[in-house]
Amino acid sequence: MVKIRSQSGWINISYQAYMKEFIKALTAAGITDKHPPHDCRHTFATLLNNAGANPVSVKLCFYVTSR
């Protein structure tokens, strides 16, 4: 199950339903290559890093904690 935010609040959907919607969103954006959702996370982090974002702020965006 995947927890997502909808207009009515947080809901749980199956991974298959999530991927179906994710692929529809990629298609609507004109992206025809296959990409897993995790690629978006990598792209966002890379764009933040390349723009000179504060590394601590980037970590907070991804809920990364030090061990």
PEQUI-V19733 format. One record per pair of residues at least 4 apart in sequence whose ideal C-beta (glycine too) atoms are under 8 Angstrom apart, sorted by sequence separation. I is the first residue (numbers start at 0). J is the second residue. If there is no record, write none. Layout:
BEGIN
i->I j->J
i->I j->J
END
This chain:
BEGIN
i->4 j->8
i->5 j->9
i->12 j->16
i->13 j->17
i->14 j->18
i->15 j->19
i->16 j->20
i->17 j->21
i->18 j->22
i->19 j->23
i->20 j->24
i->21 j->25
i->22 j->26
i->23 j->27
i->24 j->28
i->26 j->30
i->30 j->34
i->34 j->38
i->36 j->40
i->37 j->41
i->38 j->42
i->39 j->43
i->40 j->44
i->41 j->45
i->42 j->46
i->43 j->47
i->44 j->48
i->45 j->49
i->46 j->50
i->48 j->52
i->52 j->56
i->53 j->57
i->54 j->58
i->55 j->59
i->56 j->60
i->57 j->61
i->59 j->63
i->4 j->9
i->5 j->10
i->12 j->17
i->25 j->30
i->26 j->31
i->34 j->39
i->47 j->52
i->52 j->57
i->58 j->63
i->3 j->9
i->4 j->10
i->25 j->31
i->48 j->54
i->58 j->64
i->2 j->9
i->3 j->10
i->2 j->10
i->3 j->11
i->2 j->11
i->3 j->12
i->25 j->34
i->47 j->56
i->48 j->57
i->1 j->11
i->47 j->57
i->0 j->11
i->1 j->12
i->0 j->12
i->1 j->13
i->0 j->13
i->1 j->14
i->44 j->57
i->47 j->60
i->0 j->14
i->3 j->17
i->21 j->36
i->1 j->17
i->44 j->60
i->43 j->60
i->44 j->61
i->18 j->36
i->17 j->36
i->40 j->61
END
